[in-house]
Amino acid sequence: MKYIVVLGDGMADYAVDEFGGKTILDVADKPNMDYMASHGELGMVKTVAEGMKPGSDVANLSVMGYDTRKCYSGRSPLEAASIGVDLKDTDVTFRTNLVTLSDEENYEDKTMVDYSAGEITTDEARELMKAINDELHTDRYTFYAGVSYRHLLVWDKGSTNVKLTPPHDISDKKITDHLPEGDGAAELLEMMKKSVKILAEHPVNKKRIEQGKRPATSIWPWGEGTKPALENFEKKYGMKGSVISAVDLIKGIAILAGMDSIDVEGANGNHDTNYEGKAEAAFKALTQDGSDFVYIHLEGPDECGHRGEAENKKYAVEMIDKKIIGYLRNKLDEEGIEYKMMILPDHPTPISLKTHVSDPIPYIIYDPAKEENTGKTYNEKNAEHTGNYIEQGYKLMAHFLDKE
């Protein structure tokens, strides 16, 4: 038996004005998801434990079967693992975005224009982060380049007693009330302010402006954490696992859990990612490379949710259905391979809010050998009406893998 999880990050939603008060899952053309929902197990699961922030780190760990109340130590350490940064037990890490702020002279008066600096490319960002580290590196602080706008700051012998705001939570808002507070706040803010001049004078940003693209105008640290420890996935569930994602966070979870992290050329963490390449890589992992379990993470719906792009989010869901789920269904059926598939988001990212919420999310578990008949298509309301509800999200994986 092969097990496949297809996770559309942030796929669940609230009513969308642009679609007449229906959700993305209501209006998207998704025949594969709808078939599996009507012939499999449909229900709701709470992936974000009470009192925890609804980040993709917490939610994806939960979906993968890890109790975040016991294992979670912050988001950025997971990303550090992805880019090969070997952390000491005394290190504190921060996700550090390259962002676009408005151009008021006083830093505190600026607005968060774009948490991703116009989806800056990895090559461009690497040059900018080198300049940042060259200028701001000290015995205590070191910057590391990641992917696109997502980077890392390591604070030697640091503190997690800080209050920091994810930049995607304050899109189009003044940053005045969202600047660092707590231990090290003054130093972090000073580096943020100094980064403005470094970035403004850099050739990469000057070229982006000439091309009509948004420049990266500041660094923005958040997501503090310390060195984590995750139980090995194969030891935990008795099966070899692989993860396919374009996002450092998910890659880091895979590495720390002892799973293979598979890179796919052209996969970019957005709605125009290489869907076909991800699906083909998943099939190869299951049929040629010895994996019993594959976790396919698609970031596109979440990114579109943060940007308030309803049509693009709908498109991302449709591509997941057609090019990931549809492809794998057909290939596995053709080869006569027994499989179970689980389809779900990690958390909702409502178009109306442009940020994550901790509401329960709809899941599908489909086993072709045990077809049921719910008669319900895949959306939030139908899943809720089934009455199937898993309150502790980390228990869903054992349920899916028949390891209860």
N, C-alpha and C positions, 0 to 999 in steps of 0.2 A: 504493500500500500504506500502510495506517495501522498504527501500532504503539502498543500499550497495555500499560502495566505496572500491575498491581494489587498493591500491597504492603500486606499485613496485618502491621503492626508487632508484633513479638514473638509471632507466631502459632504458631511451633514450640514444642514443649514436651517434657518428660520424662513418664514414667508418672505418672498422677494417681490418687491413692488413691480419690478420690471417684468415679472412673469405672472402678474395678476394675483399676487398673494399666494402663489404656490412655491414650493421649495425647488431647489435644483434637482433633487432626486425625483420630484413629481414630473418635471417637464423634460428631463433628459431622455433621449432615445437610447435605451439600454436593454435590449431584448435578452441578453444573456443573464444579466443580474435579475431581471424580472422572472425569467424562467426558473432560475435557481431558487429565488425567493418563494415561488409558488409550488415548487417541488422539493423543498428542503426545509431546514429549520430556520425560522425567522424570529428575531427577538431583539431585545435591547440589553446593553451592557454598560455599566458605569466604569469607564477606564481611568477616571481621575478620582482618587480617594478624597474624602472630605478633608478640607484644610490644606490640600496641595494645589499648586498653581496648574492651570490647564495647558501645560506646555507639551510639545511633541515628544520631549524627553520622557516625562512621566507617563504619558499616554501610550507611547510605543513600547516602553518597558513593560507596562501592564499587559498590553496585547501579547507580548512575547512570553508572558507567564511569570514575570518577576513582581514580587510584592514590593512596591516602591517605598512603603513605610519602613522596610528593612534594608533595602539596598541602595536607595537613591542618595547621592551625595552632591548633586548639582548637574547642570547641563554641560557646561564647558569642559569638564574632565572627560566626558564621553567623546567630545569632538577632538580633544587632545590626543586620545588614543588613535583616532582616525588618521591624523597627520603625523603620527610617529613621535610625539613628544613624550619622553619618559619622565613622569612626574615623581617627585619626592613626596613623602608623607606630609611634609610641612608646607608644600606648595598650595597656593590658592589660585584657581584659574578663572578667567572671565572670557565669555564669548565677546569678541570685539567686532562690531559691524563697521564697515565703511558706509556712511550715510550722507545724504544731501540735506543740509539745513538751509533755511532762508538767509538772506544776506545782511540782516541787521548788524550794526557795528558791535553792539553789546551782546556777548555770547548768550547771556541769560534770556535775551528777548527773542531769540530765534525760534523758528517753527520747524517741526520735523516734516520736511517735504517728501522724502523718500528713504525708507529704512534700508534700501538695497543699492543706493547710488545708481539708479537706472540699470539694475541688473548688470553691474560692471563685470567685465570678463575676468577670469582667473589670472590670465597673463598680465593684464593691466593692474589688477589688485596686488599681485605679487611685487611689482615694482614700487607701488605706493607704500606697501607695508614694509618693504626694505628701507625706504626713506624714513618712515616713521620709527622703525627700530634703530636705525643709525643715529637719529637725533634724540630719541627719548629713552633709549636703553640705559639702565643703571644696574648697580649690583642687585637691586631688588626687583626690577621690572624688566621683562623680556617679551617682545612681540614675535609671533609666528604667523606666517601667511597660511591661509586655508584655501577655500574654494569660493570664487565669485566675491560676494560681499562679506563672507563669514570667516572671521579670523580669531586669533587667540592671544590673550595676555596672561602671562604667568607672574605671580607675585610671590617671591621667595619669603617664606616665613610670614605669610599674609594672614588676613582675618576674613571670615565670612560674615562678620557682624556689619554688614553693609546693606543699604537699601538702594537697589538699582531697578530701572524700568526697561523692559524690552522695547526697542524702538518701534516695532510693529504695533505696539499697543497705543501709540500716540501719534499715528499718522495724521497729518494736517493740524496737529495741536501744538501750542506753545510748549517749549521744553522747560519753562520757568519752574514749574512745580515737580519736575521729574529728573532733576539733577542728583548726582550721588549724595548719599547721606550715610553717616556712620564712620567706622574705622577706615582711614585712608581716603576719605571723601575728598579732602582738599587736594591731595596728590593726584587722584584720578581726574578731578575737574581741571586741574592745571594742565595735565597731559592732553585732555580733550581740547582745551583752548589753544595750546601750542600746536596741536595737529592742524588747526585751521590754516595757519601760515605755511606750514610745511606742504600741505596738500595744494594750496592755492598756487604755489610757485612751481609745482611739479609739471614737467612736460606732458605726462599722461593726461592730466586734467585739462591742460590748455588745449590739447588735441581733441579731447572729448567735447569741449565747449565749441571748438571750430566745427565739429561734426554735428552740432545740434543735440548732443547727448548731455545728460545730467552729470556733473562732476561729483566726485567724492569730496565733500567739504569738511568732514570731521570724522574722528573715530568715536565709537559709542560702546563703552563696556557694559556688560550685563551678564546674567546667568552664572553667578559665582558658584564655585564648588571645589571639592577636594578629591583626592585620588579614590576612585571607586573600586569595589570588588563585586563581580557578578559570578554566580554559580555557572559552571560550564553547561551549556545547553545540551550537549550530547549526554553528559553524565546525568543531567536532570531528567531528560525525557527518553533517553535510549535511542536517539537517532541523530545521524549526521545532518547538520543544517547549513544552509547557505542564505545569504542576504544580498539582494540586488537593490541598490539605491544610489542616487547621485548626491546625497546629503551627508556631510561629515558626521553629523549626530548619529544617524542610523548606522553608518559604517563603523563608528566607534563602538556602538552597542554590540555589533556583530563580532568585532575583534575581541572585546572584553569577555564576551560569552563563548569564545572559542569556535565561532562559526566562520565559514568562508565568506569574505566580502568580495563580491564580484563586480568589477568595473565594466561598464558598457560605454563604448565610444559614442559620443553624441548625446548621452544622458546628461541633462542639465538642471534638473530640479524645477522645471517650469512646465507650462501646459503644452509647449512645443518640443518636449523631450523625445528621445528615440524609443518610442513604445515598442516597435517591432524588435529592436535590439534587446530590450529587456525581456520580452517574451521568449525570444530565441535562446537567450542566456539561461533563463529558468528551465526551459525544456532540456537543454544540454546538461545542466547541473543534475537534473532528475534522472536522465536516461543514460548519460555517459560518464559523469564525474562522481557518481556514488552518493549523491545527496538523497536523503529520504524526505527532507523538508526544505521548502524554499519560501522565503519571505520577500515579496516584491513590493517595494515601497515607491509610491508615486506622489511627488510633492506638489504637482501642478494645481490641484483644486485648492490647496491651502494658500499658495502664493496668490492665486486669483481672488480668493476670499479677502486676503489682506489688502489687496488693491481695489476691492469693490467692483471687480469685473465679472458681472453675472454671466454674460455670454461665453467668455473664455472659461469660466468654471464649468459651465454646462458642457462645453466642448471637451474639456479634460475628462469629465466623467464618461462621456460618450466614447472617447478614444480608449480609456481604460477598459470599457465594456467590449469594444470591438477588437482592439489590437492586443490586449493582454488576455482577458478572460476568454473571449471567443477563440483566439488562436490556440490557447492551451487546451480548451475543451475539445476542439477538433483534433488536435495532434494526439492527445492522450487517448481519445476514443478510437482514432484510427489505429494506434499501436496496441490497443487492447490493454492499456495499463490501468490498473485499479488506482483510484485517487479519491481524495476528499479535498474540497476547496472551501476556504472561508473568505468572505468578502466583507469589508467594513472600513470605516474611517477610524482615525485614532481619537478625534474630538471634533466637534463642529467648529467651523470658522465662518460665521454668518456674514454674508455680504453687507447687511445693514450695520454691523458693528466693526468690521474689518479687523477683528481679533478673535482669539480663541475663547471658548466658554467650556465649562465643565459638565454640561448636560450629558446624560446617557446617549449612546449612539446606536444606530441600527446595525445588526450583523446578520449575515447569512452563513449557514453551514450546509453544504451540498454534498451528498454522497450519491452518485449515479446508481449504486447497487441497492440503495434504500430510499427510493424516491417516495416522498410524502405528497400531500396535496393540500397546501394551505389556501390556495386560490388567491393569494395576495401578491401584488407586485411590490417592488422594493422601494419603500420610502419610510420616513420617520413615523408617520401616523399608523401605517399598517403594521410596522414592527411593534409599536407600542400596544396596539390592540390585540396582539397575539397573547399577551399576558406572560410571555417568556421574558424573564428579567434576571440578569446576573449582577448582583450588587457589588461584588468584589471582582473587579475586572481581571485580575491576574489568574483567576480560576477558569476563565474562558479557554485558555490554551490547553489545559489538561482535559477539559471537556471535548474540545475539538480533536485532540490527539488520542482520544479513548484511553487516557491515563488516569482517570478519576479513581 
